[in-house]
Amino acid sequence: MNLALWIAAGLLAAVALFGGMVKAFVPKEKLAAAHGGGWTDGKSAGFIKGLGVLEVLAAVGLILPAVFDTAPVMVPVTAVCWVLLMVGAMFTHGRRGETALVAANLVYLAIAVFVAWGRFGPESFTG
């Protein structure tokens, strides 16, 4: 179970890092033109970059606290925050009729729930 939780956290961290870096460093116009980038309509460049920074921080929070054994409770807390982020993403894409993106967000949400459940519960770092 511990290995499965590390793999799940690593997968989420990779998704968060990639998505965050894209949002933080790719210009809004280029994001808007990409497949699935329509959600940027009506959003400021600062909002998009801020969201990207939050995603990069999520990538850090899913891995480093446990690796360095410094506040490892932040791993499941970050996973819960990721769940909330994915709920928002699902609403955003759902309103736009982007069902494939809603499905992808649902998968990421389920993985984050697994990490939060496992790290708060049976495979807690504090136990």
Backbone torsions as a table, in degrees:
resi	resn	phi	psi	omega
1	MET	NA	-41.0	179.6
2	ASN	-58.9	-44.0	179.5
3	LEU	-62.9	-42.7	179.1
4	ALA	-61.8	-38.4	179.0
5	LEU	-68.1	-39.1	176.8
6	TRP	-64.4	-41.9	179.3
7	ILE	-63.9	-45.0	179.8
8	ALA	-62.7	-45.0	178.9
9	ALA	-63.7	-39.9	178.3
10	GLY	-64.7	-41.1	177.6
11	LEU	-62.5	-47.7	178.5
12	LEU	-62.0	-40.3	179.2
13	ALA	-62.2	-40.5	178.8
14	ALA	-64.5	-43.5	178.4
15	VAL	-62.5	-45.9	-178.9
16	ALA	-64.7	-42.3	-179.4
17	LEU	-64.3	-47.2	179.9
18	PHE	-62.7	-52.2	-179.1
19	GLY	-61.2	-39.6	180.0
20	GLY	-67.1	-42.3	179.4
21	MET	-64.2	-40.6	178.5
22	VAL	-62.4	-49.0	-178.2
23	LYS	-65.5	-35.6	-176.4
24	ALA	-76.7	-29.6	-171.1
25	PHE	-118.7	-14.3	178.7
26	VAL	-91.2	132.8	-180.0
27	PRO	-59.1	147.6	-177.7
28	LYS	-53.8	-41.8	-177.5
29	GLU	-61.9	-39.8	179.5
30	LYS	-70.7	-38.7	176.1
31	LEU	-62.1	-44.8	-177.9
32	ALA	-61.6	-33.1	-178.2
33	ALA	-79.1	-17.4	-178.2
34	ALA	-77.1	157.8	175.8
35	HIS	-56.5	128.2	179.9
36	GLY	81.1	6.3	-176.8
37	GLY	-90.7	3.5	-178.7
38	GLY	-63.5	-20.7	179.8
39	TRP	-62.3	-17.8	-178.1
40	THR	-74.4	-14.5	178.6
41	ASP	-56.5	129.6	177.9
42	GLY	80.1	1.0	178.3
43	LYS	-104.4	141.6	178.7
44	SER	-76.5	157.0	176.9
45	ALA	-61.1	-36.5	178.5
46	GLY	-63.9	-39.8	176.9
47	PHE	-62.1	-45.2	-178.1
48	ILE	-64.6	-44.4	178.2
49	LYS	-65.2	-39.5	177.0
50	GLY	-62.2	-40.7	176.1
51	LEU	-62.6	-40.1	177.7
52	GLY	-62.5	-42.6	178.2
53	VAL	-63.1	-41.8	177.5
54	LEU	-60.7	-38.8	179.1
55	GLU	-68.0	-39.2	176.0
56	VAL	-63.4	-42.5	177.0
57	LEU	-62.8	-35.5	176.3
58	ALA	-63.3	-40.9	177.9
59	ALA	-59.5	-42.8	178.2
60	VAL	-64.6	-46.0	-176.1
61	GLY	-68.8	-20.7	178.1
62	LEU	-80.4	-18.7	-173.4
63	ILE	-121.9	-56.8	-168.2
64	LEU	-61.9	-37.4	178.9
65	PRO	-59.2	-36.4	179.0
66	ALA	-76.8	-39.8	-179.5
67	VAL	-61.0	-43.6	-177.4
68	PHE	-95.0	2.0	179.7
69	ASP	51.6	41.5	176.4
70	THR	-119.4	109.3	-177.1
71	ALA	53.7	54.4	-177.7
72	PRO	-62.6	-15.6	176.0
73	VAL	-62.9	-17.1	178.4
74	MET	-66.9	-20.7	178.9
75	VAL	-63.2	-56.1	179.0
76	PRO	-69.4	-29.7	175.8
77	VAL	-62.9	-43.4	177.4
78	THR	-64.0	-38.3	178.2
79	ALA	-62.5	-40.2	177.1
80	VAL	-64.2	-41.5	176.8
81	CYS	-61.9	-37.8	177.9
82	TRP	-64.7	-38.2	175.9
83	VAL	-57.4	-47.3	-180.0
84	LEU	-62.5	-40.1	178.0
85	LEU	-63.0	-40.7	-179.9
86	MET	-69.4	-33.9	175.1
87	VAL	-61.4	-45.1	177.2
88	GLY	-62.1	-41.8	178.9
89	ALA	-64.2	-39.0	179.7
90	MET	-64.7	-41.4	176.9
91	PHE	-64.0	-43.8	-179.5
92	THR	-60.8	-50.1	-178.9
93	HIS	-71.5	-33.5	178.6
94	GLY	-63.0	-41.9	177.7
95	ARG	-62.2	-27.7	-178.8
96	ARG	-92.3	-0.1	179.4
97	GLY	73.6	21.5	-178.4
98	GLU	-92.1	75.6	-172.4
99	THR	-64.7	-33.7	179.0
100	ALA	-64.7	-38.7	179.0
101	LEU	-72.2	-34.9	174.8
102	VAL	-61.4	-42.8	179.5
103	ALA	-63.1	-41.8	178.2
104	ALA	-63.7	-43.1	177.7
105	ASN	-62.4	-36.3	178.5
106	LEU	-64.8	-38.7	176.8
107	VAL	-64.1	-46.1	178.5
108	TYR	-63.1	-38.3	177.3
109	LEU	-61.5	-45.6	-179.2
110	ALA	-62.7	-40.5	178.2
111	ILE	-64.8	-41.3	178.8
112	ALA	-65.3	-38.6	176.2
113	VAL	-61.5	-42.4	178.2
114	PHE	-60.2	-45.8	179.7
115	VAL	-63.6	-46.2	-179.8
116	ALA	-61.9	-47.2	179.6
117	TRP	-60.3	-47.4	-176.6
118	GLY	-67.1	-39.7	-176.6
119	ARG	-84.5	-22.2	171.3
120	PHE	-83.2	-24.3	-172.1
121	GLY	-110.5	-110.9	-168.0
122	PRO	-64.3	-27.8	-179.2
123	GLU	-118.1	41.2	179.9
124	SER	-63.4	142.6	176.6
125	PHE	-74.4	-19.2	-176.1
126	THR	-93.0	-4.0	-175.4
127	GLY	-86.9	NA	NA
